[in-house]
Amino acid sequence: MKRINFYLIVLLFLSSCTFELDNPDLSTESLIISLNKSSYQKDEIITLTIENSSNKDLILYNCGLQPGFDIEKKIGNSWVVPYILECEGIGEPTEIKQSSILIKTLNLPIYLNQLGNVEGSYRLRLWLATKDEWNTRNYLDDSLRTTKRFNVTE
């Protein structure tokens, strides 16, 4: 009888557990940020794709009409911010729901023309947060909100 009670308790415990196998928490597998190419001319427009297959809704802050980001340039062994974005006004944040894809274009020449020598390797660090924390400006971990390296030529 004790053995049956034990199995019954274990069965009840397991049946009360919930598992979220289909919607993982935020990780580099559940949040994919990609660009349409790995190399651009300095006057090209970039297409940014954000695939959110996590179980969290996300917010992308905007800088005016453009998605908000910091542009970083590889200089030596370090990534530096050669140009601070000046926003004409913070635009309405863009919501990226669970299991959705957002595609945006970035007018990168606006930012690159502020620099002297534009050739080099760059990456974008998006102003991306979970919807739960959108008003605190607590951005996601850098590893989750940074694009892969891309090259710019004259």
NUTORGU-60595 format. One record per residue (C-alpha): residue number from 1; x, y, z; residue in three letters. Coordinates in Angstrom, 1 decimal. Layout:
REM NUTORGU-60595
<atom><num>NUM</num><c1>X</c1><c2>Y</c2><c3>Z</c3><residuo>ALA</residuo></atom>
...
REM end
This chain:
REM NUTORGU-60595
<atom><num>1</num><c1>0.0</c1><c2>0.0</c2><c3>0.0</c3><residuo>MET</residuo></atom>
<atom><num>2</num><c1>2.9</c1><c2>2.4</c2><c3>0.8</c3><residuo>LYS</residuo></atom>
<atom><num>3</num><c1>4.4</c1><c2>1.7</c2><c3>-2.5</c3><residuo>ARG</residuo></atom>
<atom><num>4</num><c1>1.2</c1><c2>2.6</c2><c3>-4.4</c3><residuo>ILE</residuo></atom>
<atom><num>5</num><c1>0.8</c1><c2>5.8</c2><c3>-2.4</c3><residuo>ASN</residuo></atom>
<atom><num>6</num><c1>4.4</c1><c2>6.8</c2><c3>-3.2</c3><residuo>PHE</residuo></atom>
<atom><num>7</num><c1>3.8</c1><c2>6.2</c2><c3>-7.0</c3><residuo>TYR</residuo></atom>
<atom><num>8</num><c1>0.5</c1><c2>8.1</c2><c3>-6.8</c3><residuo>LEU</residuo></atom>
<atom><num>9</num><c1>2.3</c1><c2>11.1</c2><c3>-5.1</c3><residuo>ILE</residuo></atom>
<atom><num>10</num><c1>5.0</c1><c2>11.0</c2><c3>-7.8</c3><residuo>VAL</residuo></atom>
<atom><num>11</num><c1>2.4</c1><c2>10.8</c2><c3>-10.5</c3><residuo>LEU</residuo></atom>
<atom><num>12</num><c1>0.5</c1><c2>13.8</c2><c3>-9.1</c3><residuo>LEU</residuo></atom>
<atom><num>13</num><c1>3.7</c1><c2>15.8</c2><c3>-8.8</c3><residuo>PHE</residuo></atom>
<atom><num>14</num><c1>4.8</c1><c2>15.2</c2><c3>-12.3</c3><residuo>LEU</residuo></atom>
<atom><num>15</num><c1>1.3</c1><c2>15.9</c2><c3>-13.7</c3><residuo>SER</residuo></atom>
<atom><num>16</num><c1>1.3</c1><c2>19.3</c2><c3>-12.0</c3><residuo>SER</residuo></atom>
<atom><num>17</num><c1>4.7</c1><c2>20.3</c2><c3>-13.5</c3><residuo>CYS</residuo></atom>
<atom><num>18</num><c1>4.6</c1><c2>22.5</c2><c3>-16.6</c3><residuo>THR</residuo></atom>
<atom><num>19</num><c1>7.3</c1><c2>22.4</c2><c3>-19.2</c3><residuo>PHE</residuo></atom>
<atom><num>20</num><c1>8.0</c1><c2>25.1</c2><c3>-21.8</c3><residuo>GLU</residuo></atom>
<atom><num>21</num><c1>9.9</c1><c2>23.1</c2><c3>-24.4</c3><residuo>LEU</residuo></atom>
<atom><num>22</num><c1>8.4</c1><c2>24.9</c2><c3>-27.4</c3><residuo>ASP</residuo></atom>
<atom><num>23</num><c1>9.1</c1><c2>28.4</c2><c3>-26.1</c3><residuo>ASN</residuo></atom>
<atom><num>24</num><c1>12.6</c1><c2>28.6</c2><c3>-24.6</c3><residuo>PRO</residuo></atom>
<atom><num>25</num><c1>13.8</c1><c2>31.6</c2><c3>-22.6</c3><residuo>ASP</residuo></atom>
<atom><num>26</num><c1>15.9</c1><c2>34.1</c2><c3>-24.3</c3><residuo>LEU</residuo></atom>
<atom><num>27</num><c1>19.1</c1><c2>32.7</c2><c3>-25.7</c3><residuo>SER</residuo></atom>
<atom><num>28</num><c1>21.1</c1><c2>33.0</c2><c3>-28.9</c3><residuo>THR</residuo></atom>
<atom><num>29</num><c1>19.0</c1><c2>30.2</c2><c3>-30.3</c3><residuo>GLU</residuo></atom>
<atom><num>30</num><c1>15.7</c1><c2>31.8</c2><c3>-29.5</c3><residuo>SER</residuo></atom>
<atom><num>31</num><c1>16.6</c1><c2>35.3</c2><c3>-30.5</c3><residuo>LEU</residuo></atom>
<atom><num>32</num><c1>18.3</c1><c2>35.6</c2><c3>-33.9</c3><residuo>ILE</residuo></atom>
<atom><num>33</num><c1>19.5</c1><c2>39.0</c2><c3>-35.1</c3><residuo>ILE</residuo></atom>
<atom><num>34</num><c1>20.8</c1><c2>39.1</c2><c3>-38.7</c3><residuo>SER</residuo></atom>
<atom><num>35</num><c1>21.7</c1><c2>41.4</c2><c3>-41.5</c3><residuo>LEU</residuo></atom>
<atom><num>36</num><c1>21.0</c1><c2>40.8</c2><c3>-45.1</c3><residuo>ASN</residuo></atom>
<atom><num>37</num><c1>24.7</c1><c2>40.8</c2><c3>-46.1</c3><residuo>LYS</residuo></atom>
<atom><num>38</num><c1>28.1</c1><c2>40.7</c2><c3>-44.4</c3><residuo>SER</residuo></atom>
<atom><num>39</num><c1>29.7</c1><c2>43.4</c2><c3>-46.5</c3><residuo>SER</residuo></atom>
<atom><num>40</num><c1>28.3</c1><c2>46.8</c2><c3>-47.6</c3><residuo>TYR</residuo></atom>
<atom><num>41</num><c1>29.3</c1><c2>49.8</c2><c3>-49.6</c3><residuo>GLN</residuo></atom>
<atom><num>42</num><c1>29.3</c1><c2>52.9</c2><c3>-47.5</c3><residuo>LYS</residuo></atom>
<atom><num>43</num><c1>26.1</c1><c2>54.2</c2><c3>-49.2</c3><residuo>ASP</residuo></atom>
<atom><num>44</num><c1>24.0</c1><c2>51.0</c2><c3>-48.9</c3><residuo>GLU</residuo></atom>
<atom><num>45</num><c1>20.9</c1><c2>50.5</c2><c3>-46.8</c3><residuo>ILE</residuo></atom>
<atom><num>46</num><c1>21.0</c1><c2>47.6</c2><c3>-44.4</c3><residuo>ILE</residuo></atom>
<atom><num>47</num><c1>18.1</c1><c2>45.2</c2><c3>-43.8</c3><residuo>THR</residuo></atom>
<atom><num>48</num><c1>17.9</c1><c2>44.0</c2><c3>-40.2</c3><residuo>LEU</residuo></atom>
<atom><num>49</num><c1>15.9</c1><c2>40.9</c2><c3>-39.2</c3><residuo>THR</residuo></atom>
<atom><num>50</num><c1>15.0</c1><c2>40.0</c2><c3>-35.7</c3><residuo>ILE</residuo></atom>
<atom><num>51</num><c1>13.5</c1><c2>36.5</c2><c3>-35.1</c3><residuo>GLU</residuo></atom>
<atom><num>52</num><c1>12.0</c1><c2>36.1</c2><c3>-31.7</c3><residuo>ASN</residuo></atom>
<atom><num>53</num><c1>11.1</c1><c2>32.5</c2><c3>-31.0</c3><residuo>SER</residuo></atom>
<atom><num>54</num><c1>11.4</c1><c2>32.9</c2><c3>-27.2</c3><residuo>SER</residuo></atom>
<atom><num>55</num><c1>8.6</c1><c2>33.0</c2><c3>-24.7</c3><residuo>ASN</residuo></atom>
<atom><num>56</num><c1>9.0</c1><c2>36.7</c2><c3>-24.1</c3><residuo>LYS</residuo></atom>
<atom><num>57</num><c1>7.7</c1><c2>39.8</c2><c3>-25.9</c3><residuo>ASP</residuo></atom>
<atom><num>58</num><c1>10.4</c1><c2>42.3</c2><c3>-26.8</c3><residuo>LEU</residuo></atom>
<atom><num>59</num><c1>10.7</c1><c2>46.0</c2><c3>-27.3</c3><residuo>ILE</residuo></atom>
<atom><num>60</num><c1>13.0</c1><c2>47.7</c2><c3>-29.8</c3><residuo>LEU</residuo></atom>
<atom><num>61</num><c1>13.5</c1><c2>51.3</c2><c3>-28.8</c3><residuo>TYR</residuo></atom>
<atom><num>62</num><c1>13.6</c1><c2>53.7</c2><c3>-31.7</c3><residuo>ASN</residuo></atom>
<atom><num>63</num><c1>15.7</c1><c2>56.7</c2><c3>-32.4</c3><residuo>CYS</residuo></atom>
<atom><num>64</num><c1>13.3</c1><c2>58.9</c2><c3>-34.4</c3><residuo>GLY</residuo></atom>
<atom><num>65</num><c1>12.0</c1><c2>56.8</c2><c3>-37.2</c3><residuo>LEU</residuo></atom>
<atom><num>66</num><c1>15.0</c1><c2>54.4</c2><c3>-37.2</c3><residuo>GLN</residuo></atom>
<atom><num>67</num><c1>15.5</c1><c2>51.4</c2><c3>-34.9</c3><residuo>PRO</residuo></atom>
<atom><num>68</num><c1>17.8</c1><c2>52.4</c2><c3>-32.0</c3><residuo>GLY</residuo></atom>
<atom><num>69</num><c1>21.3</c1><c2>51.0</c2><c3>-31.9</c3><residuo>PHE</residuo></atom>
<atom><num>70</num><c1>24.9</c1><c2>51.8</c2><c3>-31.0</c3><residuo>ASP</residuo></atom>
<atom><num>71</num><c1>27.3</c1><c2>51.4</c2><c3>-34.0</c3><residuo>ILE</residuo></atom>
<atom><num>72</num><c1>30.7</c1><c2>49.9</c2><c3>-33.0</c3><residuo>GLU</residuo></atom>
<atom><num>73</num><c1>33.8</c1><c2>49.8</c2><c3>-35.1</c3><residuo>LYS</residuo></atom>
<atom><num>74</num><c1>36.6</c1><c2>47.3</c2><c3>-34.6</c3><residuo>LYS</residuo></atom>
<atom><num>75</num><c1>39.9</c1><c2>49.1</c2><c3>-34.0</c3><residuo>ILE</residuo></atom>
<atom><num>76</num><c1>42.8</c1><c2>46.9</c2><c3>-33.1</c3><residuo>GLY</residuo></atom>
<atom><num>77</num><c1>41.4</c1><c2>44.2</c2><c3>-30.8</c3><residuo>ASN</residuo></atom>
<atom><num>78</num><c1>38.7</c1><c2>46.4</c2><c3>-29.3</c3><residuo>SER</residuo></atom>
<atom><num>79</num><c1>35.2</c1><c2>47.5</c2><c3>-30.3</c3><residuo>TRP</residuo></atom>
<atom><num>80</num><c1>34.7</c1><c2>51.2</c2><c3>-29.9</c3><residuo>VAL</residuo></atom>
<atom><num>81</num><c1>31.8</c1><c2>53.5</c2><c3>-30.5</c3><residuo>VAL</residuo></atom>
<atom><num>82</num><c1>33.1</c1><c2>56.1</c2><c3>-33.0</c3><residuo>PRO</residuo></atom>
<atom><num>83</num><c1>29.9</c1><c2>58.0</c2><c3>-33.3</c3><residuo>TYR</residuo></atom>
<atom><num>84</num><c1>27.1</c1><c2>58.7</c2><c3>-30.7</c3><residuo>ILE</residuo></atom>
<atom><num>85</num><c1>23.7</c1><c2>58.6</c2><c3>-32.2</c3><residuo>LEU</residuo></atom>
<atom><num>86</num><c1>21.8</c1><c2>61.8</c2><c3>-31.9</c3><residuo>GLU</residuo></atom>
<atom><num>87</num><c1>18.1</c1><c2>61.2</c2><c3>-31.9</c3><residuo>CYS</residuo></atom>
<atom><num>88</num><c1>15.7</c1><c2>63.7</c2><c3>-33.3</c3><residuo>GLU</residuo></atom>
<atom><num>89</num><c1>13.3</c1><c2>62.3</c2><c3>-30.7</c3><residuo>GLY</residuo></atom>
<atom><num>90</num><c1>12.7</c1><c2>59.0</c2><c3>-29.2</c3><residuo>ILE</residuo></atom>
<atom><num>91</num><c1>10.1</c1><c2>57.3</c2><c3>-31.4</c3><residuo>GLY</residuo></atom>
<atom><num>92</num><c1>7.4</c1><c2>54.9</c2><c3>-30.3</c3><residuo>GLU</residuo></atom>
<atom><num>93</num><c1>9.0</c1><c2>51.6</c2><c3>-29.4</c3><residuo>PRO</residuo></atom>
<atom><num>94</num><c1>8.5</c1><c2>48.7</c2><c3>-31.7</c3><residuo>THR</residuo></atom>
<atom><num>95</num><c1>7.0</c1><c2>45.6</c2><c3>-30.1</c3><residuo>GLU</residuo></atom>
<atom><num>96</num><c1>8.3</c1><c2>42.2</c2><c3>-31.2</c3><residuo>ILE</residuo></atom>
<atom><num>97</num><c1>5.9</c1><c2>39.5</c2><c3>-30.0</c3><residuo>LYS</residuo></atom>
<atom><num>98</num><c1>6.8</c1><c2>36.0</c2><c3>-29.1</c3><residuo>GLN</residuo></atom>
<atom><num>99</num><c1>7.3</c1><c2>33.7</c2><c3>-32.2</c3><residuo>SER</residuo></atom>
<atom><num>100</num><c1>7.4</c1><c2>36.7</c2><c3>-34.6</c3><residuo>SER</residuo></atom>
<atom><num>101</num><c1>9.8</c1><c2>38.2</c2><c3>-37.0</c3><residuo>ILE</residuo></atom>
<atom><num>102</num><c1>10.6</c1><c2>42.0</c2><c3>-37.4</c3><residuo>LEU</residuo></atom>
<atom><num>103</num><c1>12.3</c1><c2>43.3</c2><c3>-40.5</c3><residuo>ILE</residuo></atom>
<atom><num>104</num><c1>13.6</c1><c2>46.9</c2><c3>-40.6</c3><residuo>LYS</residuo></atom>
<atom><num>105</num><c1>15.8</c1><c2>48.9</c2><c3>-42.9</c3><residuo>THR</residuo></atom>
<atom><num>106</num><c1>18.6</c1><c2>51.0</c2><c3>-41.5</c3><residuo>LEU</residuo></atom>
<atom><num>107</num><c1>19.9</c1><c2>54.1</c2><c3>-43.3</c3><residuo>ASN</residuo></atom>
<atom><num>108</num><c1>23.5</c1><c2>53.5</c2><c3>-42.2</c3><residuo>LEU</residuo></atom>
<atom><num>109</num><c1>25.0</c1><c2>56.2</c2><c3>-44.5</c3><residuo>PRO</residuo></atom>
<atom><num>110</num><c1>23.5</c1><c2>58.8</c2><c3>-42.2</c3><residuo>ILE</residuo></atom>
<atom><num>111</num><c1>25.8</c1><c2>57.5</c2><c3>-39.4</c3><residuo>TYR</residuo></atom>
<atom><num>112</num><c1>28.8</c1><c2>56.5</c2><c3>-41.5</c3><residuo>LEU</residuo></atom>
<atom><num>113</num><c1>29.0</c1><c2>59.9</c2><c3>-43.2</c3><residuo>ASN</residuo></atom>
<atom><num>114</num><c1>29.8</c1><c2>61.4</c2><c3>-39.7</c3><residuo>GLN</residuo></atom>
<atom><num>115</num><c1>33.0</c1><c2>59.5</c2><c3>-39.7</c3><residuo>LEU</residuo></atom>
<atom><num>116</num><c1>36.2</c1><c2>60.3</c2><c3>-41.7</c3><residuo>GLY</residuo></atom>
<atom><num>117</num><c1>37.5</c1><c2>56.9</c2><c3>-42.8</c3><residuo>ASN</residuo></atom>
<atom><num>118</num><c1>34.5</c1><c2>54.6</c2><c3>-43.0</c3><residuo>VAL</residuo></atom>
<atom><num>119</num><c1>36.2</c1><c2>51.4</c2><c3>-44.2</c3><residuo>GLU</residuo></atom>
<atom><num>120</num><c1>36.4</c1><c2>48.7</c2><c3>-41.6</c3><residuo>GLY</residuo></atom>
<atom><num>121</num><c1>34.5</c1><c2>46.1</c2><c3>-39.5</c3><residuo>SER</residuo></atom>
<atom><num>122</num><c1>31.4</c1><c2>47.1</c2><c3>-37.6</c3><residuo>TYR</residuo></atom>
<atom><num>123</num><c1>28.6</c1><c2>45.7</c2><c3>-35.5</c3><residuo>ARG</residuo></atom>
<atom><num>124</num><c1>25.3</c1><c2>47.1</c2><c3>-34.2</c3><residuo>LEU</residuo></atom>
<atom><num>125</num><c1>24.2</c1><c2>46.8</c2><c3>-30.6</c3><residuo>ARG</residuo></atom>
<atom><num>126</num><c1>20.4</c1><c2>47.2</c2><c3>-30.6</c3><residuo>LEU</residuo></atom>
<atom><num>127</num><c1>18.4</c1><c2>49.0</c2><c3>-28.0</c3><residuo>TRP</residuo></atom>
<atom><num>128</num><c1>16.4</c1><c2>45.8</c2><c3>-27.2</c3><residuo>LEU</residuo></atom>
<atom><num>129</num><c1>14.7</c1><c2>44.9</c2><c3>-24.0</c3><residuo>ALA</residuo></atom>
<atom><num>130</num><c1>11.9</c1><c2>42.6</c2><c3>-22.8</c3><residuo>THR</residuo></atom>
<atom><num>131</num><c1>8.5</c1><c2>44.1</c2><c3>-22.8</c3><residuo>LYS</residuo></atom>
<atom><num>132</num><c1>8.3</c1><c2>43.5</c2><c3>-19.0</c3><residuo>ASP</residuo></atom>
<atom><num>133</num><c1>11.2</c1><c2>45.9</c2><c3>-18.5</c3><residuo>GLU</residuo></atom>
<atom><num>134</num><c1>10.7</c1><c2>48.3</c2><c3>-21.4</c3><residuo>TRP</residuo></atom>
<atom><num>135</num><c1>10.2</c1><c2>51.4</c2><c3>-19.2</c3><residuo>ASN</residuo></atom>
<atom><num>136</num><c1>13.4</c1><c2>50.7</c2><c3>-17.1</c3><residuo>THR</residuo></atom>
<atom><num>137</num><c1>15.7</c1><c2>50.8</c2><c3>-20.2</c3><residuo>ARG</residuo></atom>
<atom><num>138</num><c1>17.3</c1><c2>47.6</c2><c3>-18.9</c3><residuo>ASN</residuo></atom>
<atom><num>139</num><c1>18.6</c1><c2>46.3</c2><c3>-22.2</c3><residuo>TYR</residuo></atom>
<atom><num>140</num><c1>19.1</c1><c2>42.6</c2><c3>-22.9</c3><residuo>LEU</residuo></atom>
<atom><num>141</num><c1>22.5</c1><c2>41.1</c2><c3>-22.4</c3><residuo>ASP</residuo></atom>
<atom><num>142</num><c1>25.0</c1><c2>42.4</c2><c3>-25.0</c3><residuo>ASP</residuo></atom>
<atom><num>143</num><c1>25.4</c1><c2>38.9</c2><c3>-26.4</c3><residuo>SER</residuo></atom>
<atom><num>144</num><c1>21.7</c1><c2>38.7</c2><c3>-27.3</c3><residuo>LEU</residuo></atom>
<atom><num>145</num><c1>21.3</c1><c2>42.2</c2><c3>-28.8</c3><residuo>ARG</residuo></atom>
<atom><num>146</num><c1>24.5</c1><c2>42.5</c2><c3>-30.9</c3><residuo>THR</residuo></atom>
<atom><num>147</num><c1>24.7</c1><c2>41.7</c2><c3>-34.6</c3><residuo>THR</residuo></atom>
<atom><num>148</num><c1>27.5</c1><c2>39.8</c2><c3>-36.2</c3><residuo>LYS</residuo></atom>
<atom><num>149</num><c1>30.4</c1><c2>41.7</c2><c3>-37.6</c3><residuo>ARG</residuo></atom>
<atom><num>150</num><c1>29.9</c1><c2>43.3</c2><c3>-41.1</c3><residuo>PHE</residuo></atom>
<atom><num>151</num><c1>32.4</c1><c2>45.1</c2><c3>-43.3</c3><residuo>ASN</residuo></atom>
<atom><num>152</num><c1>32.0</c1><c2>48.5</c2><c3>-44.9</c3><residuo>VAL</residuo></atom>
<atom><num>153</num><c1>34.0</c1><c2>49.7</c2><c3>-47.9</c3><residuo>THR</residuo></atom>
<atom><num>154</num><c1>34.1</c1><c2>53.0</c2><c3>-49.7</c3><residuo>GLU</residuo></atom>
REM end
